[in-house]
Amino acid sequence: MAFDGITVAALRAELSKALTGGRITKIAQPEADELLLTIKNNKNQYRLLISASASLPLLYLTESNKQSPMTAPGFCMLLRKHLNGGKITDIRQPSLERILEFEIEHLNELGDVCHKLLIVELMGKHSNLIFCREDGLILDSIKHVSSAVSSLREVLPGRNYFIPVTQEKLDPMTASTDTMLSAICKKPLPLGKAVYTTLTGFSPVMAEELSYRSCLDSRRPSAELTPQEQEMLMHQLSRLLKEVREGRFSPQIISQGKEPLEFAALPLTMYQDLSSEDFSSISLLLETYYASKNTITRIRQKSSDLRRIVQTALERSRKKYDLQARQLKDTEKRDKYKVYGELLHTYGYNLKEGERSLEALNYYTNETITIPLDPTLSAQENAKKYFDKYGKLKRTYEAVTELLLETEKEVTHLESISQALDIALSEEDLVQIREELMESGYIRKRRSQDKKPRITSRPFHYLSSDGFHIYVGKNNLQNDELTFKFASGNDWWFHAKGAAGSHVILKSEGREVPDRAFEEAGRLAAYYSKSREQEKAEIDYVEKKHVKKPGGAKPGFVVYYTNYSMVIDSDISNLTLLT
């Protein structure tokens, strides 16, 4: 995530154009660390969301409204008293810091014109909203910071506001090229780190981008740059800063599959192999990016208890599998004991009393072998001892083989549930996974009087490039329903070979299916499986009529004895998701 000074510069440019001259008509505080300002300007109404959340500081224009508490917090009431009806006269960004200063003109109780500052600091866990007089005296802040919390700066009513200097960084908007180059090359650090620790407003992502544009390896020590490489670095830095000064921003989100990976106010050319989406507005980009990120984060939080249950059961089952595998390996010598017993019956008649071994011809291999003996026992008693060992190991082999197969199925089942948790997008998706865990005994079943939740989650529905409908199960219960209730006999069934994953159904609808549709369905099977991170995945596919479910099998488990195979990547960026 690159919420850096350059992104804030893009926000300042956008907000200045939209809000300068506008009047604040409504001030709300939906959350303890969040403001929502309604501003009217040029016959348009804007909503400005400002969040000082330690984990997710935000600032952007939005069309969405949020419900406020019945009783407004004190900070909100103070802002309403001073700023309701106030006019935004300027929006500034000091240097290239992650700070925006809103200068607001208003009338005091006597009708005199006054100016106040609403300062937004977007600095991770140090984020804050600070309300000041024009001379910088703090009137209040959404978070109070005392000397016990910070030795650098107190943020309390009556204190003077200033920007704390935590690192000796240069302002790239005012520093000379020679000064910046000297400071970067002086640091005994990799080039990328030297850039973002030297220049204000540069995040690690933008430092990597600058290195990429300069055709330089960001991992190289900055002190090792040749004069020609230094010249190229400064040339690209000057071009980048010129785009910022002139406000030529090109907001962009980089995605890996369907999940947003990075965003920036300038094009990230280093991600050419990933999909990108351009936005006309930095506010729209931020709202889109964080809405998607929030969804993923919220679902992961909601599913944390289920993940813990599945992971604990999976670790236990894997340990049990390893133990059983070792027990099975110990039974490999059972046939040797059987041969020893048979050879003692054959050759033991001339064995002398007290012998500790017997050399005999193994008539199975025509090799002479040495059989260890207990000197206190006769040949027949030694033979019986070996036959008893053979019988015990044979029984162990048969029992452990069956247990090992059951444990392997249990591990496969739990891995499939873990995969379902990875692709869950909503709380409705988690309901079915919880139901499956109850049915399998991993979660205590609800009491008889408890109402069973309504299942509203549905499989993913894609449309292929040739107009064929493709469905993907989100969990094992949906996999069973798709394969054995929804699909007809001539539809095509896809699944990643040897990996936990979704059942994918390609509806043929009586038509001849082109190769491209098979490939796209295969990509979906690869993407919605544990093989997603691999460069290529092997996919089995077969007509649905050849897929069977054994009696008593766990949800999602099927067998098939004839199939086609393909090896394909998991890029589904060209497919249309309908639902």
Disulfide bonds with the S-S distance in Angstrom:
none
